[in-house]
Amino acid sequence: MKTQVCIIGGGPSGLMLSQLLHLKGIATIVLERQSREYVLGRIRAGVLEHGFAALMREAQCGERMDKEGEIHDGFIIAHDGQMDRVDLHKYSGGSSVVVYGQTELTRDLYEARDRMKGVVIHNAEDVQPHNLKSANPYVTYRNGDEVVRIDCDFVIGADGFHGVSRKSIPRDVLKEYEKVYPFGWLGVLSRTKPVSPELIYAKHERGFALCSLRSQVLSRYYIQVPLTDNVEDWSDEAFWAELKRRLPAEVADKLITGASIEKSIAPLRSFVAEPMRYGNLFLAGDAAHIVPPTGARGLNSAASDIYYLHHAMVAHYQNGDSTGLDKYSEKALARVWKAQRFSWWMTTMLHTFPDSIAYDQKLQDTDLAYLFSSEKALGSLAENYVGLPF
């Protein structure tokens, strides 16, 4: 098999890049280790920055997002018995975010690839890139007993944190930065009416909580838990009781509870790999960087990688200009580290740390007090939350 761009990873990042390149006449093949059903069964975040929403429209995949997604012009931070609203529209200069589930977004991208007869190969086992420093890289994968080879110009590693792409970069070249937080998020998805039309981030002495939503009939709630906890430790009843303890009384009293249709614990970590290019291999999304979900930057950081790669590939193939490819790693990492800083700041400000001392707690309180006393501070938060320019 032969193509121009071989993309490892059939999640939203890989599918979106494949779709965007296809629209510009650039051939791609996407390899995904799991089945389509497995990929669509993943429950992930659903807050899209305005730049991501624009990319979906450019990829001709935004129709359902625009119809069913919810525009959010703000969110609420509950702390010290009060609820303060962050007006994103006001403080970001008119921007907002779209709440639209990642599962639905991925479904839209799959359907677009199907319409255009894009090549997405599922259940591809033992995927391995080769000859990445040469002008003739290739990727192999196993289909049953057969080993299939794909010759290409470039390899895109969009196969997540545990994928093979990053591991293909020699250890003496790759530098990794990581911060592991001493807690995780226990998340519950329920077929219930959301308690609030906007997200509520709650700082509480018992731990952080978040009230989110996927639609007007589908709610997503989270509470901070120790890393030693397991999903089996938490019945639905115990989860709802703890969530109510961490919310302001006026919110807890309105909370509609119900059976969980999905429940999981996600450990929180920050991670960056440098460089994001090795020869003709380019890393994108979780393959290169991970953020805590507090500031909703994970999927949105991946979108900026795809934006840069898309434009760099188009310039290379249509104009013979490889400047964007040569500067991809530097440009992508500059925005990645800004997203890292913002997610770290939100996480540090809103969570309860088991080893914190009284001094740390006073700084947290002061950080929140300053935030809501300064329009410039609110402007900085809003600018980062709706998404920095690509």
BELJO-V637823 format. One record per backbone hydrogen bond with DSSP energy under -1.0 kcal/mol. NH is the residue of the N-H (numbers start at 1). CO is the residue of the C=O. If there is no record, write none. Layout:
# BELJO-V637823
nh=NH co=CO
nh=NH co=CO
This chain:
# BELJO-V637823
nh=3 co=151
nh=5 co=27
nh=6 co=154
nh=7 co=29
nh=8 co=156
nh=9 co=31
nh=15 co=11
nh=16 co=12
nh=17 co=13
nh=18 co=14
nh=19 co=15
nh=20 co=16
nh=21 co=17
nh=22 co=18
nh=23 co=19
nh=24 co=21
nh=25 co=22
nh=26 co=21
nh=29 co=5
nh=30 co=119
nh=31 co=7
nh=32 co=121
nh=39 co=35
nh=40 co=36
nh=42 co=39
nh=48 co=98
nh=50 co=386
nh=53 co=49
nh=54 co=50
nh=55 co=51
nh=56 co=52
nh=57 co=53
nh=58 co=54
nh=59 co=55
nh=60 co=57
nh=61 co=56
nh=66 co=62
nh=67 co=63
nh=68 co=64
nh=69 co=65
nh=70 co=99
nh=72 co=97
nh=75 co=86
nh=76 co=199
nh=77 co=84
nh=78 co=201
nh=79 co=82
nh=82 co=79
nh=84 co=77
nh=86 co=75
nh=88 co=73
nh=88 co=86
nh=89 co=73
nh=91 co=87
nh=92 co=88
nh=94 co=89
nh=97 co=72
nh=98 co=48
nh=99 co=70
nh=100 co=46
nh=105 co=101
nh=106 co=102
nh=107 co=103
nh=108 co=104
nh=109 co=105
nh=110 co=106
nh=111 co=107
nh=112 co=108
nh=113 co=109
nh=114 co=110
nh=115 co=111
nh=116 co=112
nh=117 co=114
nh=118 co=113
nh=121 co=30
nh=123 co=34
nh=124 co=32
nh=125 co=142
nh=128 co=140
nh=130 co=138
nh=134 co=131
nh=138 co=130
nh=139 co=150
nh=140 co=128
nh=141 co=148
nh=142 co=125
nh=143 co=146
nh=146 co=143
nh=148 co=141
nh=150 co=139
nh=151 co=1
nh=152 co=137
nh=153 co=4
nh=154 co=4
nh=155 co=280
nh=156 co=6
nh=157 co=282
nh=158 co=8
nh=158 co=156
nh=163 co=160
nh=168 co=165
nh=169 co=166
nh=173 co=170
nh=174 co=170
nh=175 co=274
nh=177 co=272
nh=179 co=270
nh=181 co=268
nh=184 co=225
nh=185 co=266
nh=186 co=223
nh=187 co=264
nh=188 co=221
nh=189 co=262
nh=190 co=219
nh=192 co=190
nh=200 co=211
nh=201 co=76
nh=202 co=209
nh=203 co=78
nh=207 co=204
nh=209 co=202
nh=210 co=222
nh=211 co=200
nh=212 co=220
nh=214 co=218
nh=215 co=218
nh=219 co=190
nh=220 co=212
nh=221 co=188
nh=222 co=210
nh=223 co=186
nh=224 co=208
nh=225 co=184
nh=229 co=226
nh=233 co=230
nh=234 co=231
nh=239 co=235
nh=240 co=236
nh=241 co=237
nh=242 co=238
nh=243 co=239
nh=244 co=240
nh=245 co=241
nh=246 co=242
nh=251 co=248
nh=252 co=248
nh=253 co=249
nh=254 co=251
nh=261 co=189
nh=264 co=187
nh=266 co=185
nh=268 co=183
nh=270 co=179
nh=271 co=290
nh=272 co=177
nh=273 co=288
nh=274 co=175
nh=278 co=281
nh=280 co=132
nh=281 co=278
nh=282 co=155
nh=283 co=276
nh=284 co=157
nh=287 co=284
nh=288 co=285
nh=289 co=285
nh=290 co=271
nh=296 co=293
nh=301 co=297
nh=302 co=298
nh=303 co=299
nh=304 co=300
nh=305 co=301
nh=306 co=302
nh=307 co=303
nh=308 co=304
nh=309 co=305
nh=310 co=306
nh=311 co=307
nh=312 co=308
nh=313 co=309
nh=314 co=310
nh=315 co=311
nh=316 co=312
nh=317 co=313
nh=318 co=314
nh=319 co=315
nh=320 co=316
nh=321 co=315
nh=326 co=322
nh=327 co=323
nh=331 co=327
nh=332 co=328
nh=333 co=329
nh=334 co=330
nh=335 co=331
nh=336 co=332
nh=337 co=333
nh=339 co=335
nh=340 co=336
nh=341 co=337
nh=342 co=338
nh=343 co=339
nh=344 co=340
nh=345 co=341
nh=346 co=342
nh=347 co=343
nh=348 co=344
nh=349 co=345
nh=350 co=346
nh=351 co=347
nh=356 co=353
nh=361 co=357
nh=362 co=358
nh=363 co=359
nh=364 co=360
nh=365 co=361
nh=366 co=362
nh=367 co=363
nh=368 co=364
nh=369 co=365
nh=370 co=366
nh=371 co=367
nh=372 co=368
nh=373 co=370
nh=378 co=374
nh=379 co=375
nh=380 co=376
nh=381 co=377
nh=382 co=378
nh=383 co=379
nh=384 co=380
nh=385 co=381
nh=386 co=382
